[in-house]
Amino acid sequence: MSKNTSIKLFEQSQVRTHWDEEQEQWYFSIVDVVGVLTKSVNPNNYWKVLKSRLKKEGSQLVTNCNQLKMRSSDGKYYKTDVANTEQVLRLIQSIPSPKAEPFKLWLAKVGNERIEETENPELAFERAMDTYLKKGYSKEWINQRLKSIEVRKELTDEWDNRGVKKGLEYAILTNEITKAWSGFDIKNYKKLKNLKKENLRDNMSNLELVLNMLAEATTTEISKEKNPKTFEQNKTIANQGGTIAGNTRQEIEEKTGKKIVNKLSVKKSLKEKG
């Protein structure tokens, strides 16, 4: 079974999914999710009624949900309403069911935590530390990872000062830096490590993180000195910062005889050790 058509199990019930490689997000069959949460004998009809109610309420969920061809129980493919993760979480809020209640409580808890972090940003770092520890990362790696977040923030602040727009322009510059130091653009770097939605940096080794930080910190410093006025100038500086770290990577590889950027994933290593 291919990765794009794999079926995820949800409490022993099958929820059909589709991985969109370009958008880097999962899509879930809404009817399957409804069936799992409601135990309705006719989830198609349940979704039809719920969809009508949500439409009357002006919900964007109905307006924005897509359709994809998914395999049915008869082995044939039919157009099926699908939702991404954010849309599924919104859908859960509209389903009055005991099975949906734990998700609703979790969403309320997460929302409350985000509000607390807005008032006290230090809490975000504390929670990040706790989350990484629970996943089995070493404290040394975690400290490196949290430092990389700080370095990244300094870079994005500099980009903001230079008029770089969040979203696409951030992504283009980040890709430029990554390709210059690692030899891979982000898409192929993630492919190398067999990642999908997972965070690339969360699967980097200590040395990969250090080189990535060097590339971003160097880009920040060059930008401060050069005062770029256009996006193309920012792109050139991103390449320069990444290239400096890339030269360092090559020197280390020449001395050690080992490739720094490889398919090994920190998460996978942790599981094997466990």
Secondary structure, 3 states (H helix, E strand, C coil): CCHHHCEEEECCEEEEEEEECCCCEEEEEHHHHHHHHHCCCCHHHHHHHHHHHHHHCCCHHHHHCEEEEEECCCCCEEEEEEECHHHHHHHHHCCCCCCCHHHHHHHHHHHHHHHHHHHCCHHHHHHHHHHHHHCCCCHHHHHHHHHHHHHHHHHHHHHHHCCCCCCHHHHHHHHHHHHHHHCCCHHHHHHHCCCCCCCCHHHCCHHHHHHHHHHHHHHHHHHHHHCCCCHHHHHHHHHHHHHHHHHHHHHHHHHHCCCCCCCCCHHHHHHHHC
